[in-house]
Structure formats: structure tokens, C-alpha cells
Amino acid sequence: MKKLDIFNPFDAPVYHTESAGSTMELSKNLANSGALHGTVIAADFQEGGMGRVKGRRWEAEKGKSLLFTIMLKYPSIKDIPLAITLRAGLATAIGIENFCVSLKDKIFIKWPNDIMICDKSHFKKASGILVKAENGNVHIGIGVNVLQKDFPDQLIQKATSIRIAAENEGGSSGCDERFILLENILKCLHDELIKTDFQLNWKERLEKRLYKKGEKIKFGEGKADSKKIINGILAGIGNEGGLQIIPQGEAQARSFFNGELIEEW
């Protein structure tokens, strides 16, 4: 593990390793060793990259993705920013847009933790966020498909990369350096979590990028294998980060905090 010479607005080290089980686990180890608030660990490859749902892995070709976890320390649970996963997603979306300007207005946030790119009128996943709290620390894991040109058959219709999407727009990503993207995301994350004006209007700015907002959706409430399906209109995001849905046959939106979008109905 080596220290990278890149700017981190959290004023903490940014470490890099070629391979790891997962950057989330390395981040936990660093926290247990007394690492500073804002410490980052990035890897070229994860042997056991984790998804939000048990059994789902983050698939990434070595050296083609940006894979990292940042560790943040808070005095207590009540000090953790509301909807931190969504706000990390907002920072990631803006960071990608700043990195690749040809994708402006094409990057959306799928509740609760995916970044989608509108690629040739098809929405495909380009990034995922995983947040875990442990022993007073919050670990924000972020994976972004940057340079991939090929995906496994089961992901071709579901996943894309910054490079693919940019080339489909008739341009290029503008830069192949993954760590410039890392600097962009860290700056945006710092703004979202620290700056007062960003904290006051995060929901409004996020809803402008909210995937399927105003559309008919099918929502699986609860665990990934839940059979409790809600059909309705995706109305927006609640003040605490819940997904607001107007269920079919009802007049008012309800907030849901556990579940996932399945498909249109």
C-alpha cells in the first residue's frame, strides 16, 4: 500500500493498493489503526467487492475502474449527515460530470445507491455506492466504471462505463486518469457534506437527477427477495432520504426506506 500524491479536501492521506479483498475492509482496518477522518483507500482490483445486497458483487476489470472507500468519523450517530448514501451519490454524479463534460445532463441517481448514465436513450449503471457504519466510523465505498469496453453477457444491457458513454456521444472521456476522477469526487463529497449551502438544498438538487422521477414504477419493499410489490408514481425524495411513492389508488405519497426499484409497470 502506497500513499498517492493527490489532493484530498478532507486533509487526510489517500492510499492505493493494486489488489484488495475489498477497499471497505481495508478502510475498516485503517480506522482500527487510528487513521484520520477522511482517509481514503483505493484499489485497482477487488477480489470481493461488495454490493448493497448480499450475494451481489461489484464486477470490475483490473485497472479499468475507480474503486475506493473513504472513512469519516462522527462523534455519534446523530452527527452523521442525513441521507448520506444519496448525498454521496450526488457527489459522485457531479464528480463524473466534471470529469467528463460530454456527459452533462446524462447522469442520474437511482435510489438508493446507483449512478445511471443515459447512453443512447438507454439508462445503464455506471457506478454504485455502499455505506457502512462501524465503531463510530462511516465507510463510504464507491465504484465507478471508467475505462471498460467489455462487460460479461449478463451485464451488457445493464452496465456501461464513462468511456463507452462518452464515445457514444461522439467524443471521448477527456482523460483516462482515474485518480483525477477521484479528486473530483472527493471535492464534490466534501462540498456536499461540509458546506452549509450545499447541505440546505441537497434534496432539491438530487431530485433534478432522480432516475424515474414522475414516472410509473414497480417497487419491491423490504429485502431483495421480498414479494411485497408497490406499484405507483415515483414522487421524489423525503427529507430523510426515503423514496416517496404515490401508490396506485392512493392520493398521497408515502416514504419507503428499504427496498429497490424493479421495473416499470
C-alpha positions as CSV (number, residue, x, y, z in Angstrom):
1,M,0.0,0.0,0.0
2,K,1.4,3.4,-1.0
3,K,0.3,7.0,-0.5
4,L,-0.9,8.8,-3.6
5,D,0.2,12.4,-4.2
6,I,-3.3,13.7,-4.9
7,F,-5.4,16.5,-3.3
8,N,-7.9,15.4,-0.6
9,P,-10.0,18.3,0.7
10,F,-10.6,16.2,3.9
11,D,-6.9,16.8,4.7
12,A,-6.1,13.1,5.1
13,P,-4.0,10.6,3.3
14,V,-5.1,8.8,0.1
15,Y,-3.7,5.3,-0.1
16,H,-3.6,2.9,-3.1
17,T,-3.1,-0.8,-3.5
18,E,-3.1,-2.9,-6.6
19,S,-5.3,-5.6,-5.2
20,A,-7.6,-6.0,-2.2
21,G,-10.3,-8.2,-0.9
22,S,-12.4,-5.0,-0.7
23,T,-11.5,-1.4,-0.1
24,M,-14.3,-1.4,2.5
25,E,-12.5,-4.0,4.6
26,L,-9.1,-2.1,4.2
27,S,-10.9,1.1,5.3
28,K,-12.1,-0.6,8.5
29,N,-8.6,-1.8,9.2
30,L,-7.2,1.7,8.8
31,A,-9.9,3.0,11.1
32,N,-9.0,0.5,13.7
33,S,-5.3,1.6,13.4
34,G,-6.2,5.2,14.2
35,A,-6.5,6.6,10.6
36,L,-7.6,10.2,10.2
37,H,-11.1,11.4,9.4
38,G,-11.3,11.5,5.6
39,T,-8.7,8.8,4.9
40,V,-9.1,7.1,1.5
41,I,-8.0,3.7,0.2
42,A,-8.2,2.9,-3.5
43,A,-7.5,-0.3,-5.3
44,D,-7.0,-1.4,-9.0
45,F,-8.9,-4.6,-8.3
46,Q,-11.2,-6.1,-5.6
47,E,-11.4,-9.8,-5.2
48,G,-14.5,-9.5,-3.1
49,G,-16.1,-6.2,-4.0
50,M,-19.4,-5.9,-2.1
51,G,-22.8,-4.7,-3.3
52,R,-25.7,-3.4,-1.2
53,V,-27.5,-6.7,-1.3
54,K,-25.8,-9.9,0.0
55,G,-24.7,-12.1,-2.9
56,R,-24.3,-9.2,-5.4
57,R,-20.7,-8.4,-6.2
58,W,-19.1,-5.4,-7.8
59,E,-17.6,-6.7,-11.0
60,A,-14.6,-4.7,-12.3
61,E,-11.8,-5.4,-14.7
62,K,-8.4,-4.7,-13.2
63,G,-7.2,-1.2,-13.6
64,K,-10.3,0.0,-15.5
65,S,-12.4,1.1,-12.6
66,L,-12.1,3.7,-9.9
67,L,-12.6,1.7,-6.7
68,F,-12.2,3.4,-3.3
69,T,-13.6,3.8,0.2
70,I,-13.4,6.9,2.3
71,M,-13.6,6.7,6.1
72,L,-15.4,9.5,8.0
73,K,-15.5,9.9,11.8
74,Y,-18.5,11.3,13.6
75,P,-19.0,11.8,17.4
76,S,-22.3,9.9,17.4
77,I,-25.0,8.5,15.1
78,K,-27.0,11.8,15.3
79,D,-24.0,13.7,13.8
80,I,-24.0,11.6,10.6
81,P,-25.5,13.7,7.8
82,L,-29.0,12.7,6.8
83,A,-29.3,10.5,3.6
84,I,-25.5,10.2,3.4
85,T,-25.7,7.4,0.8
86,L,-27.8,9.6,-1.5
87,R,-25.6,12.6,-1.0
88,A,-22.5,10.5,-1.7
89,G,-24.3,9.5,-4.9
90,L,-25.0,13.2,-5.7
91,A,-21.3,14.0,-5.2
92,T,-20.3,11.1,-7.4
93,A,-22.7,12.1,-10.2
94,I,-21.4,15.7,-10.2
95,G,-17.8,14.5,-10.0
96,I,-18.3,12.3,-13.0
97,E,-19.9,15.2,-14.9
98,N,-17.0,17.5,-14.1
99,F,-14.6,14.8,-15.2
100,C,-16.4,14.1,-18.5
101,V,-18.3,17.2,-19.6
102,S,-19.7,15.5,-22.7
103,L,-22.0,13.6,-20.2
104,K,-23.6,16.7,-18.8
105,D,-27.3,16.2,-18.0
106,K,-27.0,12.5,-18.8
107,I,-26.1,11.3,-15.2
108,F,-28.9,10.2,-12.9
109,I,-29.2,8.8,-9.4
110,K,-31.2,5.6,-8.9
111,W,-32.5,5.3,-5.4
112,P,-30.8,4.3,-3.1
113,N,-27.2,3.8,-4.3
114,D,-26.7,3.6,-8.1
115,I,-25.5,6.1,-10.7
116,M,-27.1,5.7,-14.1
117,I,-25.9,7.1,-17.4
118,C,-28.3,7.8,-20.2
119,D,-26.4,6.0,-23.0
120,K,-28.1,6.2,-26.4
121,S,-31.5,6.7,-24.7
122,H,-30.9,3.6,-22.5
123,F,-30.2,4.0,-18.8
124,K,-27.3,1.9,-17.7
125,K,-25.5,1.6,-14.4
126,A,-22.0,3.1,-14.2
127,S,-21.4,3.5,-10.5
128,G,-22.5,2.1,-7.2
129,I,-22.2,3.3,-3.6
130,L,-22.1,1.3,-0.4
131,V,-22.2,2.9,3.1
132,K,-21.5,1.1,6.3
133,A,-21.2,2.4,9.9
134,E,-19.0,0.6,12.4
135,N,-17.5,1.7,15.8
136,G,-18.3,5.3,15.3
137,N,-16.9,5.4,11.7
138,V,-18.7,5.7,8.4
139,H,-17.2,4.0,5.4
140,I,-18.4,5.2,2.0
141,G,-17.4,2.7,-0.7
142,I,-17.7,4.0,-4.3
143,G,-17.1,2.1,-7.5
144,V,-17.1,3.7,-11.0
145,N,-16.8,2.1,-14.4
146,V,-14.3,4.3,-16.1
147,L,-12.4,2.7,-18.9
148,Q,-14.2,-0.7,-19.5
149,K,-15.1,-1.5,-23.1
150,D,-16.4,-5.0,-22.4
151,F,-18.8,-6.5,-19.9
152,P,-20.0,-10.0,-19.1
153,D,-23.0,-11.1,-21.2
154,Q,-25.4,-10.8,-18.2
155,L,-24.4,-7.1,-17.8
156,I,-24.2,-5.9,-21.4
157,Q,-27.7,-4.5,-21.3
158,K,-27.4,-3.2,-17.7
159,A,-23.9,-1.6,-17.4
160,T,-21.8,1.0,-19.1
161,S,-18.6,3.0,-18.5
162,I,-17.7,6.6,-18.8
163,R,-15.6,5.8,-21.8
164,I,-18.4,3.9,-23.6
165,A,-21.0,6.6,-22.9
166,A,-18.6,9.4,-23.9
167,E,-17.7,7.7,-27.2
168,N,-21.4,7.2,-27.9
169,E,-21.8,10.9,-27.6
170,G,-19.2,11.3,-30.3
171,G,-16.4,12.4,-28.0
172,S,-14.0,11.0,-25.5
173,S,-13.9,10.9,-21.7
174,G,-11.4,13.7,-21.9
175,C,-9.0,12.0,-19.6
176,D,-8.0,8.4,-18.8
177,E,-6.6,9.2,-15.5
178,R,-8.8,7.5,-12.8
179,F,-7.3,9.5,-10.0
180,I,-8.3,12.8,-11.5
181,L,-11.8,11.5,-11.2
182,L,-11.1,10.5,-7.6
183,E,-10.0,14.1,-6.9
184,N,-13.2,15.4,-8.5
185,I,-15.4,13.1,-6.4
186,L,-13.6,13.9,-3.2
187,K,-14.0,17.6,-3.8
188,C,-17.7,17.2,-4.5
189,L,-18.2,14.9,-1.5
190,H,-16.5,17.4,0.8
191,D,-18.8,20.2,-0.6
192,E,-21.9,18.1,-0.1
193,L,-21.2,17.1,3.5
194,I,-19.4,20.2,4.8
195,K,-20.6,23.4,3.1
196,T,-23.7,24.9,4.6
197,D,-25.4,26.0,1.4
198,F,-24.9,22.5,-0.2
199,Q,-26.5,20.9,2.9
200,L,-29.5,23.1,2.7
201,N,-30.6,22.3,-0.8
202,W,-29.2,18.7,-1.4
203,K,-32.7,17.2,-1.8
204,E,-33.8,19.7,-4.5
205,R,-30.6,19.2,-6.5
206,L,-30.7,15.5,-6.1
207,E,-34.4,15.3,-7.3
208,K,-33.3,17.0,-10.6
209,R,-31.2,13.9,-11.2
210,L,-33.6,11.3,-9.7
211,Y,-34.0,8.3,-12.0
212,K,-37.7,7.7,-12.9
213,K,-39.0,10.8,-11.1
214,G,-42.6,11.4,-12.1
215,E,-42.9,8.0,-13.8
216,K,-44.8,4.8,-13.0
217,I,-42.5,2.4,-11.2
218,K,-42.6,-1.0,-9.5
219,F,-41.0,-1.1,-6.1
220,G,-40.0,-4.1,-4.1
221,E,-40.4,-3.2,-0.4
222,G,-38.1,-4.7,2.1
223,K,-35.4,-7.3,1.3
224,A,-34.2,-8.1,-2.3
225,D,-36.3,-11.2,-2.4
226,S,-39.4,-9.5,-1.0
227,K,-42.7,-10.4,-2.6
228,K,-44.3,-7.1,-1.4
229,I,-44.6,-5.1,-4.5
230,I,-45.8,-1.5,-4.7
231,N,-47.0,-0.1,-8.0
232,G,-47.1,3.7,-8.1
233,I,-45.7,7.0,-9.2
234,L,-42.2,8.0,-8.0
235,A,-42.8,11.4,-6.5
236,G,-39.4,12.3,-5.1
237,I,-37.2,12.1,-2.0
238,G,-38.2,12.7,1.6
239,N,-36.2,15.0,3.9
240,E,-34.5,12.0,5.5
241,G,-33.8,10.3,2.2
242,G,-36.7,7.9,1.9
243,L,-38.1,7.2,-1.6
244,Q,-41.5,8.9,-1.9
245,I,-44.0,6.9,-3.9
246,I,-47.7,7.6,-4.6
247,P,-49.1,4.0,-4.5
248,Q,-51.7,3.1,-7.1
249,G,-55.1,4.0,-5.9
250,E,-53.8,6.5,-3.3
251,A,-53.6,10.3,-3.4
252,Q,-50.7,11.0,-1.0
253,A,-47.0,10.0,-1.3
254,R,-45.5,7.6,1.3
255,S,-41.8,7.3,2.1
256,F,-40.0,3.9,1.8
257,F,-36.6,3.4,3.4
258,N,-35.9,-0.2,2.5
259,G,-36.3,-1.8,-0.9
260,E,-35.4,-1.3,-4.6
261,L,-36.9,-0.2,-7.9
262,I,-37.6,-3.3,-10.0
263,E,-39.1,-2.1,-13.3
264,E,-41.9,-0.1,-14.9
265,W,-45.4,-1.3,-14.7
